[in-house]
Amino acid sequence: MKKYVAPPFRIKMVEPIRLIPKEDRIKALEKAGYNPFQLRSEDVYIDLLTDSGTGSMSQYQWAALMIGDESYAGSKSFYNFEKVVKDITGYEYVIPAHQGRGAEQVVLPQLVDGKEGMHFISNMHFDTTRAHVEIAGARAIDCVIEECFDTETYHPFKGNFDLIKLEELIKDKTAEKIAGIIMTITNNSAGGQPVSLENLRGVKKIADAYGITLVIDGARYAENAFFIKEREEGYQDKTIKEIAKEQFDLADIFLMSAKKDGLSNIGGIIAIKKDEELFTKCRTYIVPMEGFPTYGGLAGRDLEALAVGLEEALDVDYMTHRIDQIRYLGDRLREGGVPIQYPVGGHAVFVDCKKIAPHIPFGQFPAQAVCNAVYIEAGVRPVEIGSFLLGRDPDTGEQLESPMELMRLTIPRRTYTYAHLDVVADACIEVYNNREKLVGFDFDFEPPVLRHFTAKLKPVK
Ligand SMILES: Cc1ncc(COP(=O)(O)O)c(C=O)c1O
C-alpha cells in the first residue's frame, strides 16, 4: 500500500494537458535539436524541466494580485513585500529583482568591485550564478563535500561545504582575492541537497576569520530549513520560520530566485543584513539593470503575490507534502532499479546517468541522452544537469567533465498529483530497462554562454 501525505489543498482550477502520439514526440524532439529546452510546452505531457515559476498559486495569492499597486515609485505593494522579507530574514535592506539572475547581475559585480583575479567559492554555484561570476570578471570554485558525489550512500546533508578545503582554498588564493563565499541552499546542482546549520556555522566562522562576505543563494531556503527540522539534532521542535531565521543570521547577503520558495511565477530578492554602502551601490546599479528599486522588474501585483507566497512556503503542512512527493517518486525509481541521488533532496529527483549509460562519454552527454529518451517514452520533460550544462573552461575553451551526469526530474510546487508521478516513474524505468540502446549527442549549434538553454544537438552516428 502506498503511504501518501495527502495534499493540504484541493484543486479548483485545472489546466488541460495531453500526451501527443509517439511519432509526433520523435519529430518534436528532432525539431528541438534534441534539447528539451527547445520543445514547445504543448508537446510536453508532464513538465519536469524546472520547479522555477512553474508552481500553482493559492487563492490568497490570486486575491492579492488584485490589490497590486502599479505605481512606478514607492508602491504600497513594495512595502508589503519588504515587510515580509524583513520579517523572515531579519535583514535591514530589501530590493526586488525580476528573478534570481537579476539579483545576481546587480550584487555580484559590486562584490568584485572591478578588481582583477577575484574568485567566489561556493558549495556549488548554480549555472546562472557561475555565469554572473564570470561576467563580473571573477572565477567560480565549487567546494562541496566528497559524499555529495557518491549517489548511493546516505548522508543527511550532502549539500554541505567541505570546510577543510574551503580554508585551504582561501589560503591558496589569499583572502583579498575572494570576492565572496556563496552558500547555495538547498544545493540545486548536487540534487537539491540540504546544508546543515552546523555546516553553515562552520562556513561563517571561516568567513569571519578571513573577513570575507557570506552570501546565501537561497532559492529553496525553506526546503533547506525543513530538512534541518527533520534531520539536525535539536531542531525538531522549531518552526521552519525559526530555522530559516537562524540560517539568515549567519550570512551577510541573501539572494533569491523567488520563483521557487516564493511560490510565485516570477520574482527575485536582494536582501542585505546591514551593509549600507553595499545597499546604496545595489540601489543605484539596479535602476539601469532591473528597474526602479521599489519594483526591480516586477509588477506591483507580483510583489503582492510574493508577499503571500513567501509566508505560505513556511507552512509545515505544505512543506511535508512537498517533500513527500519528491520522496514518493524517488522510492518508485529505486524500487524499479533506477540509480538516483540518495537520499532525494528538496525539489527534484536526480537520476544518476553515469550509471545508466556508462557507454556514453561525458563529451557526448549521457544524461542528455536519458532525458531525451524519457521524453520520447512518455512526453515527460526532464533536464540535464551534467557536462552539457557545465560547459567549457572559460580560459581554455575545453569541455569540462562534470563530476556527476544527472537527469533532474523537477517537481513543480502544488501542481502534479501522485498519479502523474507514477507515469514519470514508469517511463524512467522503461528507459532504464532499455539503457543499452541509448546514444550520445554532438553539437549542431553551440552558443558561447549558458549554452544548454539554446544549443542544438544531433545524435552521434
Ligand atoms: C540555486 C539557484 N540560484 C539561482 C538561480 C537563478 O534563478 P532564476 O532562474 O530565477 O534567474 C536558480 C534557478 O534555478 C537556482 O536554483
PDBQT file of the ligand as one rigid body, heavy atoms in Angstrom, charges set to zero:
ROOT
HETATM    1  C1  LIG A 501      20.259  27.967  -6.545  1.00  0.00    +0.000 C 
HETATM    2  C2  LIG A 501      19.804  28.871  -7.637  1.00  0.00    +0.000 A 
HETATM    3  N1  LIG A 501      20.338  30.096  -7.762  1.00  0.00    +0.000 NA
HETATM    4  C3  LIG A 501      19.962  30.942  -8.732  1.00  0.00    +0.000 A 
HETATM    5  C4  LIG A 501      19.017  30.582  -9.654  1.00  0.00    +0.000 A 
HETATM    6  C5  LIG A 501      18.649  31.540 -10.759  1.00  0.00    +0.000 C 
HETATM    7  O1  LIG A 501      17.368  31.991 -10.588  1.00  0.00    +0.000 OA
HETATM    8  P1  LIG A 501      16.416  32.436 -11.811  1.00  0.00    +0.000 P 
HETATM    9  O2  LIG A 501      16.174  31.231 -12.641  1.00  0.00    +0.000 OA
HETATM   10  O3  LIG A 501      15.191  32.930 -11.118  1.00  0.00    +0.000 OA
HETATM   11  O4  LIG A 501      17.120  33.500 -12.543  1.00  0.00    +0.000 OA
HETATM   12  C6  LIG A 501      18.433  29.319  -9.581  1.00  0.00    +0.000 A 
HETATM   13  C7  LIG A 501      17.428  28.893 -10.560  1.00  0.00    +0.000 C 
HETATM   14  O5  LIG A 501      17.084  27.767 -10.700  1.00  0.00    +0.000 OA
HETATM   15  C8  LIG A 501      18.841  28.433  -8.548  1.00  0.00    +0.000 A 
HETATM   16  O6  LIG A 501      18.333  27.204  -8.431  1.00  0.00    +0.000 OA
ENDROOT
TORSDOF 0
